[in-house]
Every structure is written in structure tokens, then in C-alpha cells.
Amino acid sequence: MPQVTSQDGVTIGYDVTGSGPAVILVAGATQYRAVDRTVTPTLIGLLAQHFTVINFDRRGRGESSDKWPYAVAREVEDIAALLEVVGGEAFVFGVSSGAVLALEAAAAMPRKIKGLALYEPPIDPSRSGNAYRYEHMQMAMQAAQGRSDEMMSDFLLGVGMPREALDGFKASPAWPAFAAVGPTLEHDYRILADARAGDAPPDRWQNAIMPVLVLDGDKSFPFMAAGADWVASGLHNVERLTLAGQTHEFDPKLLAPLITVFFQLGSVQVH
């Protein structure tokens, strides 16, 4: 599998599929290529009919290495390294916490990211910045102690997985691959804590001057719509859309054509 070296020496594993303008996919918490066997492969297959699709393991997951201490800027540098692989510019699609990371990258590299699509950035505007910082601190402490299984268990329970379902998951052959990336959850909590440092979206996001599409699903967690609105309120060149019937786990057959049109035309509005 191909790899690229980031600025701090971390190696990032990735795949390339399709041809045409480049699209980089940025995964949310827990996801990487070896464990995602459903949504992302279908999405890649559909997007690859029009684009060169880059799917990578975020640092600390799968075939990508990691280095302490973590900072969001290091993951932005990972995306910068992938941009160089595809000639220096690309579209970017981010999911969940990966959507917030993708936005941080776009704000840092506005001339290299041509368009940005964000699905359900998981920021709850009703919760304080202190609450986000406390959650990150708790995850950072567990990561420092190597409590990978506990971190993954706490995360899954926190997003609504029933205890009995978690117990069944932990007894399955799939559990070790998920639990192995438990420490990287600290990365996702840091991304959200940094974004939620103030009551308003960070001023730096206004550097993301490319077309941005912010999406949520109307069957998702109740706070997702407010979070998507909050993120969109901090951007200049933004379209905001709610997808009917979609949860946090979107249907790629619905989303891929929408993203394709947006990246090709810079808009999904009918004029």
C-alpha cells in the first residue's frame, strides 16, 4: 500500500481510486480503511467514476503511524502531504469529527482545497467550551495510560450504543481492530475542543473561502442540525442542506451524486 511522510515524520497510508480531479476523504472517529467495509467503499466506487479518490488512515490508525504529543495542526500537515501526492490541490469531504478536521485544513490551506463538503460536524452549540475541554482531558488521560479498550467502550456508550450491544461487540472478532485505535479518540476530542473554544465559530475558519457544503440528516442525533448551522454560520461561501431520511450513517448512494454535483459546479442550488 502507498504511504506518504508527513512533516513530523509520521507515515500516512492511503489508497488511490479512479481518475479525474482529486477528492480526499477525511474519516471521523474510529474509522480507517481496514474496518470500514460498507459505506466508504460504496462511496469511493461512486465518486471514482468522476474523481481520483484518496482514502487514507488518519494518524494512529491502520497503516499510519503516530507521534506524541498530538496537535490538530499535525493532522492538517497529514492532509497537506496528501495534497502534494495529487499535485497540490484537491476537493475534500469530511465526515463527523473528520468534517471539523477537514475545515481546519481548508482554513489553513485555502488555495489548495478547491471545495469542501462536510457531513454532520458533531458540535453541540448548547454545550460549553469547558465541557468539550473536560471531555478531551479525560480522553487524553486514558490515552496516556494506554486504556484503549476503555476509551473505545466509553465512546460507543456515549454515542448511544446499548450496553448489551457493546458487550456483544466486544465478544466478536471485530472488536480488537476497533479497540486498537482507541487512543486516537483523543485526537477527535481535541479537534472538537479546539473548535469549540469560544461561543462563536473560530475566526480562522473565515479563511476557508472556497465553496463549502454543510450537510446533516433529519433522522440523526437531535443536536446535529444545530451543529451544522453553527459551523455554517462561521463561513463565507457556504450552502447548508438537510437530507431527508438520513442518520449519522448516511446512504452513499444518495450522498455521492450530491457531492459530485457540488464539486463540479460549486453549488447544489438550482438556478
Long-range contacts (C-beta under 8 A, 24 or more apart in sequence): 1-63, 2-85, 3-63, 3-64, 4-81, 4-82, 4-84, 4-85, 5-81, 6-59, 6-74, 6-77, 6-78, 6-80, 6-81, 7-74, 7-77, 7-80, 7-81, 8-67, 8-74, 8-77, 9-67, 10-59, 10-64, 10-65, 10-66, 10-67, 10-74, 10-78, 11-63, 11-64, 11-65, 12-56, 12-57, 12-59, 12-64, 12-78, 12-81, 12-82, 13-56, 13-57, 13-62, 13-63, 13-64, 14-54, 14-55, 14-56, 14-57, 14-82, 14-85, 15-54, 15-55, 15-56, 16-52, 16-53, 16-54, 16-85, 17-44, 17-45, 17-48, 17-52, 17-53, 17-55, 18-44, 18-47, 18-48, 18-49, 18-50, 18-51, 18-52, 18-53, 19-48, 19-51, 19-52, 20-50, 20-51, 20-52, 21-50, 21-51, 21-52, 21-90, 21-91, 21-114, 21-263, 22-51, 22-52, 22-53, 22-54, 22-86, 22-87, 22-89, 22-90, 22-91, 23-47, 23-51, 23-52, 23-53, 23-54, 23-90, 23-91, 23-92, 23-93, 23-259, 23-263, 24-54, 24-56, 24-79, 24-82, 24-83, 24-86, 24-90, 24-91, 24-92, 24-93, 25-53, 25-54, 25-55, 25-56, 25-92, 25-93, 25-94, 25-95, 26-58, 26-79, 26-92, 26-93, 26-94, 26-95, 26-98, 26-99, 26-101, 26-102, 26-105, 27-58, 27-95, 27-98, 28-94, 28-95, 28-96, 28-97, 28-98, 28-99, 28-122, 28-188, 29-96, 29-97, 29-155, 29-184, 29-185, 29-188, 30-152, 30-155, 30-178, 30-181, 30-185, 31-61, 31-95, 31-98, 32-57, 32-58, 32-61, 32-62, 32-64, 32-181, 33-57, 33-62, 33-63, 34-62, 34-63, 34-177, 35-62, 35-174, 35-177, 35-178, 39-249, 39-250, 39-252, 40-252, 42-252, 42-253, 42-256, 43-252, 43-255, 43-256, 46-252, 46-253, 46-256, 46-257, 46-260, 47-256, 47-259, 47-260, 50-260, 50-264, 51-91, 51-260, 51-263, 52-86, 54-82, 54-85, 54-86, 54-90, 56-82, 58-98, 58-101, 58-184, 58-187, 59-184, 59-187, 60-181, 60-183, 60-184, 60-187, 61-181, 61-184, 62-181, 66-184, 70-186, 70-187, 70-190, 71-190, 72-101, 72-104, 72-187, 72-190, 72-191, 72-194, 73-108, 75-101, 75-104, 75-105, 75-187, 75-191, 76-101, 76-104, 76-105, 76-108, 76-109, 79-105, 79-109, 80-105, 80-108, 80-109, 80-112, 83-109, 83-112, 83-113, 88-112, 89-113, 89-114, 90-114, 91-115, 91-116, 91-117, 91-263, 92-116, 92-117, 93-117, 93-118, 93-119, 93-259, 94-118, 94-119, 94-121, 95-119, 95-120, 96-120, 96-121, 96-122, 96-248, 97-121, 97-122, 97-188, 97-191, 97-192, 99-231, 100-191, 100-192, 100-195, 100-231, 101-191, 103-205, 103-208, 103-212, 103-231, 104-191, 104-194, 104-195, 104-204, 106-207, 106-208, 106-210, 106-212, 107-202, 107-204, 107-205, 107-206, 107-207, 107-208, 108-204, 108-207, 110-207, 110-208, 110-209, 110-210, 113-208, 113-210, 114-210, 114-263, 115-210, 115-211, 115-212, 115-213, 115-262, 115-263, 115-266, 116-208, 116-210, 116-211, 116-212, 116-213, 117-212, 117-213, 117-215, 117-259, 117-262, 117-263, 118-212, 118-213, 118-214, 118-215, 118-228, 118-231, 119-215, 119-216, 119-250, 119-255, 120-215, 120-216, 120-217, 120-220, 120-224, 120-227, 120-228, 120-248, 121-195, 121-214, 121-227, 121-228, 121-231, 122-192, 122-221, 122-223, 122-224, 122-227, 123-192, 123-195, 123-196, 123-227, 123-230, 123-231, 124-223, 124-226, 124-227, 125-223, 125-226, 125-227, 125-229, 125-230, 126-223, 126-226, 127-196, 129-193, 129-196, 129-197, 129-198, 129-199, 132-189, 132-192, 132-193, 132-196, 133-193, 135-189, 135-193, 136-186, 136-189, 136-190, 136-192, 136-193, 139-185, 139-186, 139-189, 140-186, 140-189, 140-190, 142-186, 143-182, 143-183, 143-185, 143-186, 146-183, 147-182, 148-179, 148-180, 148-181, 148-182, 148-183, 149-179, 149-182, 150-182, 151-182, 151-183, 151-185, 151-186, 152-178, 152-179, 152-181, 152-182, 152-185, 155-182, 155-185, 160-221, 200-233, 200-234, 201-230, 201-231, 201-233, 201-234, 201-235, 202-234, 205-231, 205-234, 205-235, 206-234, 206-235, 206-236, 208-235, 208-236, 209-236, 209-237, 210-237, 211-237, 211-238, 211-239, 211-262, 211-266, 211-267, 212-237, 212-238, 212-239, 213-238, 213-239, 213-241, 213-258, 213-259, 213-262, 213-268, 214-238, 214-239, 214-240, 214-241, 215-241, 215-242, 215-243, 215-255, 215-258, 216-242, 216-243, 216-246, 217-242, 217-243, 217-245, 217-246, 217-247, 217-248, 217-250, 218-242, 218-243, 218-244, 218-245, 218-246, 219-245, 219-246, 219-247, 220-246, 220-247, 220-248, 221-248, 224-248, 239-267, 239-268, 239-269, 241-268
